[in-house]
């Protein structure tokens, strides 16, 4: 599906997300990870509750009512975590099935990497990529730093994006 130019990139900490949007983000993750991919581990692990976690998502706008903007429908989502060792971790990257191959995942990742540079300019960015997406992440500068391993019953590889040093 071609990328919708109307998709808006949003980011917020958990307490700042309206309940409807939060519900739709969790439902999106459930639909993909649990129902579609049959992940064997629980998706909700408590990390969204950490004060340093930021959720990013792309949403399609909904109608405006009485001059007030109504939150849109999320089509892609991820989280950015600050780790105790100073690194940044991107995880739970998901794009709704009917919006894949439209550039939404890349746009979301570009936003996440920009956010990572804002909060920790010199930090490495880590992620555990589903193995079939290894080359996609590599195209954004990530390098593979592990062999294939199972996470939630799905093959993954650990990847890192090192900061540019001048």
Backbone as CSV, one residue per row, in Angstrom:
resi,resn,N_x,N_y,N_z,CA_x,CA_y,CA_z,C_x,C_y,C_z
1,UNK,0.842,-1.176,0.000,0.000,0.000,0.000,0.882,1.231,0.000
2,UNK,0.661,2.227,-0.820,1.500,3.414,-0.828,1.397,4.161,0.493
3,UNK,2.499,4.842,0.835,2.511,5.580,2.090,1.475,6.690,2.056
4,UNK,0.719,6.775,3.116,-0.260,7.847,3.241,0.453,9.081,3.757
5,UNK,0.412,10.157,2.983,1.080,11.374,3.412,0.391,11.980,4.612
6,UNK,-0.833,11.526,4.919,-1.565,12.058,6.048,-1.201,11.439,7.379
7,UNK,-0.376,10.399,7.399,0.003,9.764,8.661,0.871,10.724,9.465
8,UNK,0.534,10.866,10.739,1.210,11.806,11.616,2.058,11.030,12.621
9,UNK,3.311,11.451,12.800,4.197,10.835,13.783,3.950,11.474,15.143
10,UNK,3.689,10.639,16.133,3.453,11.109,17.499,4.438,10.405,18.440
11,UNK,4.710,11.042,19.569,5.487,10.386,20.613,5.087,10.958,21.963
12,UNK,5.126,10.100,22.968,4.751,10.515,24.312,5.158,9.435,25.304
13,UNK,5.291,9.854,26.549,5.433,8.901,27.647,4.045,8.371,27.984
14,UNK,3.993,7.215,28.593,2.723,6.562,28.887,1.688,7.467,29.572
15,UNK,2.050,8.223,30.612,1.024,9.033,31.287,0.415,10.127,30.404
16,UNK,1.074,10.458,29.313,0.612,11.545,28.455,-0.204,11.075,27.256
17,UNK,-0.519,9.800,27.200,-1.272,9.239,26.069,-2.730,9.075,26.476
18,UNK,-3.639,9.562,25.622,-5.053,9.432,25.951,-5.447,7.948,25.948
19,UNK,-6.428,7.569,26.739,-6.794,6.154,26.882,-7.165,5.465,25.565
20,UNK,-7.871,6.147,24.680,-8.267,5.533,23.404,-7.034,5.172,22.584
21,UNK,-6.093,6.104,22.487,-4.875,5.845,21.721,-4.079,4.709,22.346
22,UNK,-3.933,4.729,23.664,-3.204,3.662,24.346,-3.848,2.308,24.076
23,UNK,-5.161,2.241,24.175,-5.869,0.997,23.880,-5.554,0.525,22.457
24,UNK,-5.613,1.438,21.484,-5.366,1.060,20.088,-3.916,0.645,19.850
25,UNK,-2.969,1.252,20.572,-1.566,0.834,20.451,-1.383,-0.586,20.987
26,UNK,-1.960,-0.861,22.134,-1.858,-2.204,22.723,-2.574,-3.222,21.834
27,UNK,-3.714,-2.852,21.291,-4.448,-3.746,20.390,-3.636,-4.031,19.136
28,UNK,-2.966,-3.020,18.582,-2.119,-3.217,17.403,-1.022,-4.231,17.707
29,UNK,-0.365,-4.087,18.836,0.679,-5.041,19.211,0.099,-6.433,19.414
30,UNK,-1.048,-6.524,20.065,-1.692,-7.825,20.258,-2.050,-8.462,18.922
31,UNK,-2.638,-7.681,18.029,-3.052,-8.211,16.722,-1.869,-8.792,15.957
32,UNK,-0.735,-8.087,15.990,0.426,-8.547,15.220,1.215,-9.610,15.973
33,UNK,1.668,-9.304,17.179,2.563,-10.223,17.876,1.845,-11.499,18.348
34,UNK,0.665,-11.361,18.910,-0.021,-12.520,19.479,-0.843,-13.268,18.445
35,UNK,-1.745,-12.572,17.775,-2.663,-13.248,16.867,-2.021,-13.629,15.536
36,UNK,-1.225,-12.729,14.956,-0.619,-13.006,13.647,0.658,-13.837,13.759
37,UNK,1.572,-13.417,14.637,2.884,-14.063,14.697,2.977,-15.143,15.767
38,UNK,1.968,-15.280,16.584,1.903,-16.323,17.624,3.095,-16.276,18.581
39,UNK,3.477,-15.070,18.993,4.568,-14.921,19.958,4.226,-15.694,21.223
40,UNK,5.242,-16.330,21.792,5.021,-17.190,22.953,5.217,-16.472,24.286
41,UNK,5.745,-15.259,24.274,5.950,-14.483,25.503,4.935,-13.354,25.569
42,UNK,4.652,-12.916,26.773,3.736,-11.789,26.955,4.354,-10.525,26.362
43,UNK,3.547,-9.744,25.685,4.012,-8.489,25.096,4.225,-7.428,26.176
44,UNK,3.284,-7.301,27.080,3.382,-6.286,28.127,4.319,-6.785,29.224
45,UNK,5.446,-6.081,29.357,6.485,-6.510,30.288,6.806,-5.460,31.343
46,UNK,6.023,-4.385,31.390,6.245,-3.358,32.394,7.173,-2.234,31.975
47,UNK,7.885,-2.388,30.869,8.857,-1.365,30.476,8.203,-0.047,30.071
48,UNK,6.940,-0.084,29.609,6.252,1.165,29.270,6.013,2.025,30.506
49,UNK,6.014,1.410,31.671,5.775,2.129,32.921,6.995,2.912,33.392
50,UNK,8.160,2.643,32.825,9.378,3.349,33.232,9.326,4.791,32.759
51,UNK,9.764,5.693,33.612,9.683,7.130,33.323,10.471,7.535,32.080
52,UNK,11.506,6.778,31.726,12.341,7.150,30.577,11.891,6.516,29.262
53,UNK,10.791,5.759,29.280,10.300,5.110,28.064,9.419,6.072,27.278
54,UNK,9.645,6.097,25.961,8.814,6.892,25.061,8.166,5.962,24.049
55,UNK,6.881,6.143,23.825,6.171,5.413,22.779,6.062,6.325,21.564
56,UNK,6.346,5.772,20.390,6.187,6.499,19.134,5.187,5.746,18.289
57,UNK,4.389,6.481,17.511,3.440,5.837,16.626,3.085,6.756,15.470
58,UNK,2.667,6.131,14.399,2.109,6.836,13.255,0.606,6.628,13.309
59,UNK,-0.135,7.704,13.131,-1.581,7.568,13.137,-2.180,8.264,11.928
60,UNK,-3.250,7.681,11.446,-4.029,8.309,10.389,-5.014,9.249,11.053
61,UNK,-5.104,10.482,10.586,-6.005,11.433,11.245,-7.463,11.036,11.099
62,UNK,-8.229,11.403,12.116,-9.680,11.222,12.071,-10.288,12.594,11.844
63,UNK,-11.564,12.656,11.773,-12.243,13.930,11.536,-12.065,14.868,12.719
64,UNK,-12.200,16.135,12.452,-12.192,17.119,13.529,-13.623,17.462,13.873
65,UNK,-13.889,17.563,15.157,-15.239,17.805,15.632,-15.244,19.045,16.515
66,UNK,-16.066,19.994,16.175,-16.215,21.228,16.953,-14.878,21.901,17.202
67,UNK,-13.998,21.827,16.205,-12.714,22.502,16.305,-11.673,21.741,17.105
68,UNK,-12.053,20.645,17.753,-11.101,19.864,18.541,-10.637,18.667,17.728
69,UNK,-9.354,18.466,17.686,-8.801,17.344,16.942,-9.057,16.047,17.700
70,UNK,-9.565,15.057,17.006,-9.827,13.744,17.587,-8.616,12.865,17.301
71,UNK,-8.100,12.134,18.308,-6.946,11.270,18.043,-7.223,10.315,16.892
72,UNK,-6.185,10.040,16.117,-6.325,9.174,14.956,-6.148,7.704,15.279
73,UNK,-6.116,6.904,14.225,-5.960,5.462,14.359,-4.504,5.066,14.110
74,UNK,-3.830,4.487,15.106,-2.436,4.076,14.934,-2.283,2.991,13.872
75,UNK,-1.270,3.140,13.024,-0.976,2.136,12.000,0.420,1.539,12.175
76,UNK,1.252,2.172,12.993,2.605,1.673,13.256,3.023,2.188,14.635
77,UNK,3.879,1.421,15.307,4.182,1.741,16.708,5.507,1.105,17.112
78,UNK,6.199,1.749,18.048,7.381,1.173,18.686,7.600,1.867,20.019
79,UNK,8.574,1.357,20.764,8.944,2.008,22.010,10.453,2.240,22.033
80,UNK,10.846,3.302,22.732,12.248,3.645,22.915,12.526,3.604,24.412
81,UNK,13.499,2.779,24.790,13.851,2.580,26.198,15.249,3.123,26.469
82,UNK,15.439,3.689,27.636,16.777,4.035,28.124,17.230,2.897,29.021
83,UNK,18.392,2.342,28.716,18.908,1.232,29.515,19.854,1.750,30.602
84,UNK,20.043,0.957,31.644,20.887,1.349,32.778,22.329,1.610,32.349
85,UNK,22.785,0.943,31.275,24.169,1.122,30.829,24.351,2.342,29.920
86,UNK,23.295,3.138,29.736,23.404,4.349,28.923,22.992,4.169,27.473
87,UNK,22.778,2.927,27.049,22.352,2.701,25.665,20.855,2.989,25.529
88,UNK,20.434,3.071,24.283,19.024,3.235,23.955,18.583,1.941,23.289
89,UNK,17.381,1.478,23.592,16.861,0.257,22.980,15.536,0.569,22.306
90,UNK,15.434,0.172,21.043,14.180,0.274,20.304,13.557,-1.111,20.281
91,UNK,12.272,-1.171,20.563,11.611,-2.468,20.588,10.141,-2.376,20.258
92,UNK,9.540,-3.549,20.141,8.110,-3.680,19.862,7.723,-2.927,18.587
93,UNK,8.573,-3.024,17.578,8.303,-2.356,16.294,7.214,-3.131,15.561
94,UNK,6.138,-2.455,15.202,4.994,-3.117,14.602,4.323,-2.184,13.597
95,UNK,3.912,-2.753,12.477,3.128,-2.032,11.476,1.882,-2.859,11.191
96,UNK,0.735,-2.207,11.200,-0.525,-2.899,10.917,-0.445,-3.590,9.557
97,UNK,-0.958,-4.787,9.460,-0.818,-5.618,8.262,-1.250,-4.906,6.996
98,UNK,-2.332,-4.153,7.044,-2.825,-3.503,5.831,-2.081,-2.222,5.481
99,UNK,-1.012,-1.905,6.232,-0.199,-0.726,5.936,1.287,-1.070,5.755
100,UNK,1.599,-2.340,5.618,2.993,-2.728,5.405,3.408,-2.444,3.968
101,UNK,4.692,-2.292,3.783,5.310,-2.036,2.483,4.960,-0.655,1.938
102,UNK,4.553,0.245,2.823,4.224,1.596,2.391,5.179,2.643,2.936
103,UNK,6.282,2.208,3.548,7.247,3.149,4.091,6.975,3.570,5.522
104,UNK,5.915,3.060,6.114,5.556,3.470,7.470,6.577,3.001,8.503
105,UNK,7.055,1.768,8.377,8.049,1.263,9.320,9.325,2.087,9.279
106,UNK,9.795,2.407,8.090,11.015,3.218,7.954,10.792,4.615,8.530
107,UNK,9.648,5.208,8.220,9.370,6.548,8.751,9.343,6.523,10.274
108,UNK,8.749,5.488,10.847,8.705,5.354,12.297,10.110,5.176,12.864
109,UNK,10.924,4.344,12.222,12.292,4.135,12.686,13.126,5.408,12.579
110,UNK,12.969,6.160,11.514,13.689,7.438,11.378,13.310,8.352,12.543
111,UNK,12.030,8.388,12.876,11.593,9.186,14.021,12.187,8.685,15.327
112,UNK,12.242,7.375,15.493,12.809,6.796,16.712,14.297,7.098,16.826
113,UNK,15.016,7.013,15.715,16.448,7.303,15.750,16.702,8.779,16.036
114,UNK,15.876,9.647,15.502,15.997,11.076,15.806,15.742,11.313,17.295
115,UNK,14.735,10.650,17.835,14.432,10.771,19.264,15.598,10.236,20.099
116,UNK,16.163,9.111,19.691,17.303,8.536,20.415,18.474,9.522,20.449
117,UNK,18.720,10.205,19.347,19.824,11.180,19.289,19.530,12.402,20.158
118,UNK,18.250,12.744,20.298,17.875,13.865,21.169,18.116,13.520,22.634
119,UNK,17.752,12.322,23.049,17.840,11.970,24.471,19.214,11.452,24.871
120,UNK,19.987,10.933,23.913,21.309,10.374,24.222,22.179,10.446,22.968
121,UNK,22.698,11.617,22.644,23.387,11.827,21.366,24.550,10.872,21.075
122,UNK,25.254,10.428,22.118,26.430,9.587,21.899,26.203,8.118,22.236
123,UNK,24.965,7.737,22.442,24.670,6.364,22.862,24.530,5.431,21.672
124,UNK,24.885,4.185,21.899,24.558,3.136,20.929,23.058,2.884,21.001
125,UNK,22.475,2.502,19.855,21.072,2.130,19.803,21.018,0.629,19.530
126,UNK,20.350,-0.109,20.397,20.255,-1.560,20.298,18.828,-1.966,19.930
127,UNK,18.723,-3.094,19.261,17.423,-3.706,19.023,17.611,-5.180,18.750
128,UNK,16.570,-5.931,19.007,16.530,-7.346,18.645,15.572,-7.448,17.475
129,UNK,16.121,-7.665,16.297,15.331,-7.682,15.063,14.830,-9.084,14.765
130,UNK,13.592,-9.179,14.305,13.163,-10.458,13.761,14.104,-10.771,12.606
131,UNK,14.601,-12.001,12.564,15.669,-12.369,11.634,15.329,-12.040,10.178
132,UNK,14.069,-12.178,9.782,13.720,-11.898,8.385,13.795,-10.408,8.050
133,UNK,13.926,-9.543,9.091,14.042,-8.097,8.866,15.473,-7.583,9.061
134,UNK,16.414,-8.497,9.207,17.799,-8.113,9.459,18.331,-7.156,8.392
135,UNK,18.123,-7.444,7.133,18.648,-6.576,6.067,17.942,-5.225,6.037
136,UNK,16.674,-5.198,6.391,15.947,-3.936,6.443,16.568,-3.013,7.485
137,UNK,16.852,-3.541,8.678,17.503,-2.731,9.713,18.933,-2.378,9.302
138,UNK,19.621,-3.292,8.655,20.978,-3.009,8.179,20.968,-1.828,7.208
139,UNK,19.911,-1.693,6.424,19.828,-0.574,5.477,19.745,0.776,6.182
140,UNK,19.467,0.757,7.491,19.430,1.998,8.285,20.699,2.175,9.114
141,UNK,21.680,1.306,8.888,22.959,1.452,9.568,23.199,0.506,10.724
142,UNK,22.228,-0.340,11.062,22.425,-1.293,12.152,23.324,-2.429,11.689
143,UNK,24.143,-2.925,12.605,24.967,-4.094,12.304,24.580,-5.232,13.241
144,UNK,24.632,-6.428,12.707,24.276,-7.627,13.463,25.412,-7.980,14.409
145,UNK,25.071,-8.248,15.679,26.096,-8.552,16.673,25.838,-9.875,17.388
146,UNK,24.979,-10.713,16.807,24.721,-12.017,17.414,24.333,-13.017,16.338
147,UNK,24.338,-14.257,16.747,23.756,-15.316,15.933,22.239,-15.261,16.105
148,UNK,21.536,-16.013,15.315,20.084,-16.097,15.442,19.730,-16.748,16.779
149,UNK,18.732,-16.184,17.469,18.239,-16.754,18.714,16.712,-16.648,18.725
150,UNK,16.090,-17.461,19.564,14.639,-17.418,19.682,14.231,-16.460,20.783
151,UNK,13.306,-15.571,20.457,12.685,-14.688,21.432,11.187,-14.768,21.177
152,UNK,10.438,-15.141,22.166,8.981,-15.313,22.046,8.625,-16.321,20.955
153,UNK,9.526,-17.296,20.732,9.286,-18.322,19.727,9.548,-17.873,18.297
154,UNK,10.155,-16.692,18.121,10.423,-16.119,16.795,11.922,-15.883,16.668
155,UNK,12.495,-16.227,15.509,13.932,-16.023,15.296,14.266,-14.533,15.256
156,UNK,15.291,-14.158,16.036,15.763,-12.772,16.124,17.285,-12.731,16.004
157,UNK,17.811,-11.552,15.755,19.244,-11.266,15.860,19.399,-9.947,16.608
158,UNK,20.436,-9.864,17.434,20.752,-8.608,18.123,21.479,-7.703,17.130
159,UNK,21.104,-6.427,17.136,21.715,-5.465,16.220,22.030,-4.186,16.992
160,UNK,23.010,-3.433,16.498,23.410,-2.191,17.146,23.694,-1.132,16.080
161,UNK,23.345,0.086,16.397,23.714,1.255,15.596,24.636,2.091,16.459
162,UNK,25.870,2.188,16.014,26.864,2.929,16.790,26.794,4.401,16.419
163,UNK,27.042,5.287,17.392,26.982,6.719,17.088,28.105,7.108,16.132
164,UNK,27.822,8.099,15.294,28.854,8.603,14.382,29.839,9.426,15.200
165,UNK,31.078,9.120,15.061,32.120,9.875,15.754,32.938,10.616,14.704
166,UNK,33.082,11.903,14.936,33.769,12.729,13.942,35.223,12.900,14.169
